[in-house]
Amino acid sequence: MPLIAIIQSRMTSERFPGKMLAPFLGKPVLAHVVERIQISKINLKIILATSNNYTDDPLAIYAKHLGIDVVRGSHEDVMSRFVLVLNKFKCDAFFRVCGDSPLLFPLLFDKAASIYNQSEYDLVTNVFPRTFPAGISVELIKSKTFIEVEKKIINKKDREHITQYFYSKEKEFKIYNIKCGKSFNSNFKLSLDKPEDLKKMEEWSKSRNKDYEEIFPINEKK
């Protein structure tokens, strides 16, 4: 079965409401997220997992305009939203994509898929520990493992941050972490948390004169 990408997002961010449709380099943030995933070489089906709340109606409409599927569910229980997606779109594994990342690194998707296909890990990631800046994270999760684990999880925070349980119980799962070959200031991030991040990230994107492969080299050693 194929791999898919699930973008989790909603419009009611406390620090930056409506950020998914905020203009970034000439188009809404969600458009950039989708395009970055599409650049990867593994031809991923992309699904937006958002809530049933009326506040997310504009997000769902725009996602359909972009040509991606939309699955809507609980506002707070993010894990249940992912289960709805997996019940509708059968796949061996899925990428969890945070919607506040318009500057994703497509090569990381390809790398994670390659690693997963070699050994069928429960989770292939680059945030355990994090060596890449926030905003270019990748998490590829085995669907069967996720479905089995989801049935056990009742903690609200674990259901909101769907990979948190895996990391807290690392000895129970087969996890591979992709590391960056360079070190970065811990304050440097490429995720959109506050309105002022828009300008900072746009300026960074316009000023860089290297490809991502040079800026964020992948350390081939485990």
N, C-alpha and C positions, 0 to 999 in steps of 0.2 A: 504493500500500500504506500501511497505517496506521503510526502511531508507537506504540512500546511503552515501558514503564518496567521496567528490570531493577534490582532491589535486590540488591546484593552484600553478603553477610553470612555470618558464622559465629560460633560460640559460644566460640571459643578465643582471644579477644583477650588479649594478654599483660598489659596493664594493667588490664583489667576483663573477666574471663571471664564469659560468660553475659549480657552487658549487653543483648542484643537482647530478652531476656525479663524484664529488670528492670522493676519497677513505676515508672511515670512519670506523674504526674497521674492516678493511679487505674487505669491499664492498662499492659500491656507496651509497651515502646518500639516494637516492630515495628508494633503497631496504630496508633500515632501516625503513623509513616512512611507506612503504607498510606493512612490517612485524608487526610493532607496531599496526597498525589498525587491521590486521588480528587476532592478539592475543585477541582482544575484543570478548565478548561472543555473540554479536548480529549479526554476520555473514553478514557484510556489503559488498555490491558490491562497488568496488573501481574504480573511474574514474580519470584519469589525465586530467586536463583542462589546455592546454598550447596554445601557439600562432601558427599562420600559418607561421611565419618567418622561413627561412631556418636554422637559428641558433638553433631552437628548434627541428630540425629533429633528432639529436642523442638522445635527451630526449624522444621523441615519440617512437623511435625504441626500446630503452631500456625498456620503460614502457610496451610495447607489449611483450618483452622478459620475463618480470616479470608476464605476464598473466593478466594484467589489461587493461581495455578499455581506449581509448584516444579520446578526443574531442578537436579539434583545432579551434581557432577563432582569434578575435582581439588581437593584441599585447598589446595595452594600455587599452582598455575597458574590464576590467576583469569581470565586471557585465554581459556583453553580452555573455562572454564565459560560465558563469554559466547558463544563460538562454538556450544556445544551449544544454548543458548537460541535463537540466530539460525537455526540449522538446523531447529529445531522450530516457531518462530513467525516466519514471514516478515514483514518490515517494511522500510520505506524507511530509517528511522532509529530510534535508541533512546536513551532517557535512561539514563545510568549514575547510579544512586542509591546512596549510601553508607548502610548501615543504621543508623549511629550518629547520625542527624539527625532527631530527633522534632519539630523546630520548622521544618521546611522552609517555604519561601515559595511557595505554589501559583502565584501570578501569574508567577513566573519561568519556570515550565514553559510557560505560555501565551505569554509573550513570546519564549522561545527557539523555540517551534514556529512562531510567526508569522515570525520572522526567517529560519528555515530554509526555510520554504515560499516565501519571496520570492526566494531566490538559491541554494538547495541548497548550503549550505556543507558542508564536511567535518566541521566541529565548531563548534557554538555553545555558548559557555561564559560563566561569569562569574568565572573564576579565573585569567585570563591577560591582565593581572595581576589578582590578587584585590583587589577593592575592597569586597566584601560580607564579613561575618564568616564564619568557618568554621562549617559547620553549615547554611547556606542556599545551598549550592553547586548549580549546575545544569550539566550537560554533556549535550548532545544530539549524537550521533555518527552519521554516515551509515553505514549497514550495509555497503554495497558497499566503501567506503573501508576500513572496519575489517577486513573479511574479507581484503582484499588486503594490508593492512599486517601483519596477524597472522601471515601465512605467512613474513614476513621476520624477525620478532622472535625472538631466541633469548636475549637478556639476561633473567635471572631477575627482576630488579627491574622491568623494563619490562613483563614479563608479569604481575607482581603488581599494579602500578599502571598500569592499562591505557591511560590517556591521557598518561602521561609521555612516551612516544615522540613523540606528536603535537606536544607543546610544545617538545621538544628539537630537532625538525626542522620548525619552524614555517613555513619558506619553501617546504616541499614541499606544504603543505596550505592550504586556504582556511578560515581561522578567524575567527570573529566573537566579540568579547568584550563582554558586557553590563556596564556600569559602574553603580555606585551613585552617587546624587547627593549623598550625605553621606560624610564621612570618619569612620572609627572607630578607636578605640584598637586597636592590633595585638594586644593581649592579650585583647580581647573576642571570645569565640567561643561558638557555640551547638551545638557538636558534643560528643558524649558519649565522652570518652576515659578518664576515671577515675571511681570511685564518687562522689567528692565533687562531680563535675560535676552529678550528678542534682539535688541540693538547690539549687545555684546556678541552674540552668536553670529549675527549678520556680518559684523565687522571682522570677526575671526574668519568666517568663510570666504569673504572677499579678499582678505589680505594673505591667505596662505598661498604659497607658490610651489607647494610639493603635493604629490599624490598622497592619498591616505596610507598607502603601503609604506611610504617613507616616514610619514609622521607617526604612524602607529604600527611599527613592524611587529609581526607575530613571532613570538619565541617558539621555535619548533620543538623545544624540549618540554616535556611534561612538567 
